[in-house]
């Protein structure tokens, strides 16, 4: 099942984002901070211009976080992924 993430999912999603970062290019260029991940995940859940969806089979198995923002060159609204895993 695919559903919108909830605040109850935050601890699981923080762990998943840490794993995502550790297995990606990010591990070579940034130091991932758990409190920053929790803030990001919470923000994606609560904001009207963001989206955080999870896949679930008895437990959360995947995620995608997206944001909508004005493009710096045109001011048109565009969307971009923050992470997916």
C-alpha positions as a printed Julia matrix, in Angstrom:
85×3 Matrix{Float64}:
  0.0    0.0     0.0
  1.15   3.55   -0.72
  0.03   6.23    1.7
  0.92   9.65    3.01
  3.47   9.54    5.81
  2.33  10.52    9.3
  4.15  11.91   12.31
  4.09   8.39   13.79
  6.36   7.34   10.9
  9.08   9.88   11.73
 11.39   7.54   13.74
 11.26   4.86   11.03
 11.79   7.42    8.27
 14.76   8.99   10.07
 16.38   5.56   10.17
 15.61   4.97    6.49
 17.0    8.36    5.43
 20.19   7.63    7.4
 20.53   4.32    5.5
 19.74   6.06    2.19
 22.45   8.66    2.83
 24.97   6.01    3.91
 24.44   4.04    0.71
 24.51   7.02   -1.65
 26.88   9.7    -2.88
 25.87  11.84    0.1
 28.17   9.82    2.38
 31.18  11.3     0.58
 30.15  14.95    0.68
 28.11  15.68    3.82
 27.8   14.64    7.44
 24.22  13.56    7.99
 22.68  14.88   11.22
 19.81  12.88   12.74
 18.09  15.98   14.18
 18.19  17.63   10.76
 16.68  14.52    9.16
 13.85  14.5    11.73
 13.21  18.19   11.05
 13.16  17.59    7.29
 10.85  14.58    7.51
  8.46  16.42    9.83
  8.48  19.43    7.52
  7.67  17.31    4.47
  4.71  15.8     6.34
  3.34  19.1     7.65
  3.92  21.56    4.79
  1.34  22.25    2.1
  4.06  22.63   -0.55
  5.69  19.26    0.15
  4.84  15.59    0.06
  6.13  12.51    1.83
  4.69   9.18    0.77
  5.57   5.72    2.05
  5.07   2.2     0.79
  4.0   -0.3     3.39
  3.73  -4.08    3.71
  3.27  -4.76    7.42
  5.92  -2.07    7.91
  7.26   0.92    6.0
  9.39  -0.39    3.13
  9.99   2.68    0.97
  9.59   6.44    0.79
  9.65   9.46   -1.5
  9.88  13.06   -0.38
  9.05  15.94   -2.74
  8.9   19.73   -2.55
  7.25  22.37   -4.7
  9.06  25.69   -5.07
  9.32  28.68   -7.4
 12.06  28.03   -9.96
 14.88  30.56   -9.47
 15.04  31.44  -13.19
 11.35  31.71  -14.01
  9.41  31.86  -10.75
  7.22  29.05  -12.13
  6.24  26.39   -9.61
  8.22  23.19  -10.09
  8.63  20.06   -8.03
 11.73  18.11   -7.11
 12.47  14.99   -5.17
 14.31  15.35   -1.89
 14.92  11.61   -1.58
 13.45   8.3    -2.64
 14.3    4.84   -1.43
